[in-house]
Amino acid sequence: MYNASDYIVDFLLHKKINQAFVVTGGACAFVVDAMGKNKDFIYKSFHHEQSAAMAADAVYRVDNSKIGITVATSGPGATNLITGIACSYFDSIPSIHITGQVNSKESSKYLKANVRQAGFQETDIVSMVKPITKAAKKVSDFQDLKNTLEEFYLEAISGRMGPVLIDIPMDIQQEEVEKFTPKNVIPKKTNFKISKEDSETLNTFFRDAKRPLVLFGAGIGLSNSQNKVINWIDSLEIPFVSSWNGLSYFDHSNNNYFGHIGVYGNRGSNNIIQNCDALLVLGSRLDNRQRGSNVDNFAPGAKKLVIDIDINELNKYDQTYKALNYDLSYIEEITSNIIFSGINKDWAKYITSQKEKYLFKDLSTYHKNKNSLSPYAITKKIVDNLPKKSILIPECGANLCWVYQTMNIKDTIVFTSGGNSPMGYTIPATIGAKLTNPNSSVYGILGDGGFQMNIQELQTIAYLNLDIKLFVYNNFGYGIIKQFQDTYMSSRYEASGLGYSQPNFEKVANLFGFEYRKIETLEDLKISDLTSSQKLIFDVILDPNTEIEPKTEMGRVINDQFPYQTDEEFEKNNNFFLKNSDYNRPKN
């Protein structure tokens, strides 16, 4: 018998999707069974639905011709997906989540009963995920399922992309139906045209600028426009800085690249953006981790033009931002309207000096004072020795900051869950990355706290025999929270050091069949281990209070970072625009 579950699998295969990440259960068993029966489809079993969703989030980030799929059962299976779905939603990553639901006639809606639950494990997952999906729906019959599959697939990959969820009652999953027949869907052609008013805005934006700058956002990469943007930048020699989520999409040795900005951004790059007088923002939502909490003094002397696909993101800006709502996949048409005649010699000298002084330099002081291992030095050694076309996935917190503050990449794919930024992301994301691109070497960097969040997926790696390598930056607690507590709570490490515990990571590695390496000095990390075919866990031992340097603290502008500069140093680094008195810079 050919049923609706078989139809779902054939639909996915027609869309060139042949893999799903699943945790089975009674309410989704028919869909999983159909995947198992089809010789052209593969399902991979995870040990927690959250991990399956995080692995699915990694798929498009690794290969933008594919999107991730999960299958989970009703109730707890469905609710466990939520954190992973949120990762995709906030970072505009397309994915499809299929959940099983109780039989239609067992539901509280069918029974017209105002009760919390009628069928076993009945849960209104659609209402729960609507705020973090582009679309979510419980289908009512097979015809509704057919239409929803096509509609939601297009929704996930169109416009500002994101996750969708389809909730399917068990009776519909097993309904006998006609076999899948591909539709010849002819995509609607969009006649792209820039309005006369917007053309004038683009044409004149850099005209009078003496200190121009471009901010390279993740939207450029998500629209697959990175090569076109870099070619435009290089042809005109326009200086640019990047958001963190934009960093994976270009070669960091580019002469026109002047670093990454933000609360944990490069000190020189923050100085540059704070002193520019015309800032063109391409595909970045300018969240407060980029602008800092003192948003009124973000690039304070600059006129700002933001181009983004999401009108709602653009509407949040105040009168000081000019916003244009365009899809960056049309970047060539957009940039052809921009006239750029070069940069001021003083500006060129200044941005070059900031790059030479700060970019790709380990200027941290904590490890020197404590005679401990530098996370910046170990990160540099890792990144500089990765095989070509590797995939590197840091997690969140201190380890993420150390990676992004240090890395200098050419052809390595580096990504994290930027907006949601949960502990527990890296291990499942490395699995999703490796299953999507088996020929790439895959590495994860995470903290000792995050390592324990989805530790069960080490068994998934072992069972699938994936040669993934994990670096645990072990500072014996939640380092980024400790530094926060140093500043605001007189170093009372409640629940970040006090009350926190960890197992013996060597025993954990051995339990799951990984090789274990303890890294206490830079020399302990062997290059041969990076290129081996083994599953490896590196236990990187750091001082428990190792700091993130630099860091912008609350209320400060992004170029006034800890460790603090003297007033003289600060003014020398910011001699184009605002001085100490203009920022109301606190005495340090």
C-alpha positions, 0 to 999 in steps of 0.5 A, spaced: 500 500 500 502 506 498 500 511 503 501 519 505 508 517 508 510 514 502 508 521 498 512 525 503 518 521 502 517 522 494 516 529 495 522 530 498 526 526 493 523 530 488 526 536 491 533 533 491 532 532 499 534 525 500 536 525 508 532 526 514 534 527 522 529 523 526 528 521 533 522 516 532 516 515 536 509 512 535 506 518 532 511 519 527 513 512 526 509 511 519 513 517 516 520 514 519 518 507 516 516 510 509 523 513 509 526 506 511 523 503 505 525 507 500 532 505 497 533 512 495 532 515 502 536 515 508 534 517 515 539 518 521 537 517 528 539 522 533 538 521 541 535 527 542 530 531 538 534 538 539 540 535 536 536 533 530 534 540 529 541 543 530 544 538 525 538 540 520 540 547 521 547 546 519 545 543 512 544 549 508 550 553 512 554 547 509 551 547 502 546 552 500 543 547 495 540 543 500 536 544 506 535 540 513 529 535 515 527 533 521 522 528 523 519 527 531 513 524 534 508 528 538 508 531 545 515 531 548 518 529 541 515 536 538 517 540 543 524 538 544 525 541 537 524 548 539 531 550 541 534 548 534 528 551 530 529 557 533 537 557 531 534 557 524 529 562 525 533 567 527 539 566 522 534 565 516 536 558 515 531 554 511 529 547 514 523 543 514 520 540 521 515 534 520 512 532 527 507 526 528 500 528 531 495 524 534 489 521 530 484 526 528 478 523 531 482 523 538 484 530 538 481 535 543 478 539 537 475 534 534 471 532 540 470 539 541 472 539 548 475 544 552 481 540 555 488 541 556 489 534 552 485 529 549 489 524 545 496 521 548 501 526 548 497 531 544 500 537 544 499 544 540 506 544 537 503 549 531 501 554 536 508 554 540 512 554 534 509 560 530 513 565 533 519 562 531 517 559 524 516 562 517 510 558 517 507 552 521 500 548 520 497 542 522 494 539 516 487 537 516 487 531 510 491 529 505 489 534 500 491 539 505 498 535 506 499 535 498 498 543 498 502 544 504 508 540 502 509 545 496 507 551 499 512 550 505 518 548 501 517 554 497 516 558 503 522 556 507 527 558 501 524 564 499 525 571 501 528 572 508 529 564 509 527 560 515 524 554 518 517 551 517 513 546 521 508 541 518 504 537 524 501 531 521 496 526 524 497 519 524 491 517 520 493 522 515 500 519 515 497 512 513 492 514 509 492 510 502 493 515 496 495 516 489 502 516 488 506 522 487 506 525 481 511 531 480 508 538 478 512 542 473 512 548 477 514 554 473 517 559 477 515 566 477 520 571 474 521 578 478 522 584 474 527 587 478 527 595 478 530 600 482 526 606 483 528 613 481 528 615 488 532 609 491 537 610 485 538 617 487 540 615 494 545 610 492 548 614 486 549 620 491 551 616 498 558 616 497 559 622 493 561 627 499 564 622 503 571 622 506 571 616 510 567 611 507 566 604 509 562 598 507 559 593 513 559 586 510 553 582 513 550 575 513 545 576 508 550 577 502 552 569 503 545 567 505 543 570 498 549 567 495 552 574 493 558 574 496 563 573 490 559 579 486 560 583 492 567 582 493 568 583 486 565 589 486 569 591 493 575 589 489 574 593 483 573 599 486 578 598 492 572 600 497 574 598 505 569 593 508 568 590 515 564 584 517 559 582 522 560 575 525 555 571 521 558 574 515 565 572 516 565 565 513 563 568 506 570 571 504 578 570 504 580 574 510 587 576 507 583 580 502 586 587 502 580 591 503 578 587 509 579 591 515 576 586 520 570 584 524 566 589 529 561 589 535 561 588 542 567 582 542 569 585 535 576 587 533 579 593 537 581 596 530 575 595 526 571 598 532 575 604 531 574 604 524 567 604 524 566 609 529 570 614 525 567 613 518 562 618 515 558 614 510 557 607 512 553 602 507 550 596 511 549 590 506 545 584 509 546 585 516 540 587 522 545 591 526 543 587 533 545 590 539 551 585 539 554 589 533 552 596 535 553 595 543 548 597 548 550 605 547 546 605 540 546 612 539 553 613 539 554 607 533 558 610 528 556 617 530 559 621 525 556 617 519 550 617 515 548 610 514 544 606 508 542 599 510 540 594 505 536 588 507 531 583 504 526 584 511 522 590 511 521 589 518 528 589 520 529 596 516 522 599 520 526 598 526 531 604 525 530 611 527 530 617 522 538 617 522 538 611 518 536 610 511 533 604 509 532 600 502 528 594 502 531 589 496 533 582 495 541 582 495 541 576 490 540 582 485 546 586 488 549 587 481 543 591 479 544 595 486 551 596 486 551 599 479 547 605 481 553 606 486 558 611 484 565 611 488 571 615 487 576 613 492 578 614 499 581 620 502 589 619 503 588 620 511 583 615 511 587 610 508 592 611 512 588 611 518 585 604 517 591 601 514 594 603 521 588 600 525 589 594 521 596 593 522 596 594 529 590 590 531 587 585 526 590 578 527 594 579 533 594 576 540 594 582 544 591 579 550 594 579 557 590 575 562 594 568 560 601 572 560 599 575 567 597 568 569 602 564 565 597 559 563 595 557 556 592 562 551 585 560 548 587 565 542 594 562 541 591 555 541 585 557 536 590 560 531 594 554 531 588 550 530 585 554 524 592 555 521 593 548 520 586 546 518 586 542 511 583 545 505 575 546 505 574 544 512 568 546 516 569 549 523 563 550 528 564 554 534 559 554 539 557 560 544 560 564 550 567 565 551 570 559 546 566 563 540 569 569 542 576 567 542 575 563 535 572 569 532 577 574 535 582 570 532 581 566 526 584 568 519 581 564 514 581 563 506 577 557 504 574 554 511 567 554 512 566 557 519 559 558 522 555 558 529 548 559 531 549 567 532 542 569 534 539 564 538 547 562 540 545 556 545 550 551 549 549 544 546 549 546 538 556 544 536 556 537 537 549 536 533 551 541 528 558 537 526 554 531 525 549 535 520 555 538 517 559 531 516 553 528 513 551 533 508 559 534 506 562 527 508 568 529 504 570 535 508 574 535 515 569 537 520 571 540 527 568 543 533 570 548 538 566 548 545 566 550 552 566 544 557 559 547 559 556 546 552 560 539 551 555 536 556 549 539 553 548 534 548 553 529 550 549 523 548 550 525 541 557 522 541 554 516 541 551 518 534 558 520 532 561 513 534 555 509 531 556 513 524 563 512 525 564 520 523 571 522 524 569 529 527 574 532 532 572 536 538 576 541 542 573 542 549 576 549 551 575 547 559 575 553 563 571 549 569 565 553 568 561 558 564 567 563 563 563 568 559 558 569 565 564 569 570 567 575 566 560 578 567 560 576 574 567 579 575 564 586 572 557 586 576 557 582 581 564 582 585 566 576 582 561 571 586 561 565 581 554 563 583 552 557 578 558 559 573 563 556 578 560 554 584 555 549 584 558 547 577 561 540 576 563 536 570 565 529 569 572 526 567 572 528 560 578 522 558 573 517 561 567 520 557 571 520 550 573 512 552 566 511 553 564 513 546 570 510 543 574 517 541 581 518 542 583 523 548 588 528 548 589 533 554 592 540 551 596 544 557 601 547 552 601 549 545 606 544 544 601 539 546 597 540 540 600 535 534 598 537 527 598 530 525 592 529 530 588 535 526 589 531 519 588 524 522 582 519 520 580 518 528 575 521 532 578 525 537 576 529 543 581 535 545 581 537 552 584 544 552 586 546 559 585 553 561 585 558 567 578 558 570 578 565 569 581 566 562 578 573 560 575 575 553 579 580 550 577 585 548 570 586 550 565 592 550 561 592 557 554 595 558 553 602 557 560 603 553 561 605 546 563 599 542 570 602 541 571 603 548 573 596 550 576 592 556 582 592 557 581 599 557 586 604 554 588 611 557 585 617 555 591 619 550 591 612 547 583 612 546 584 619 543 589 617 538 585 611 536 579 616 534 582 622 532 577 623 526 571 624 530 569 624 537 573 625 543 573 622 550 568 628 552 563 627 546 562 620 549 562 621 556 567 616 557 567 613 564 574 614 568 577 607 568 
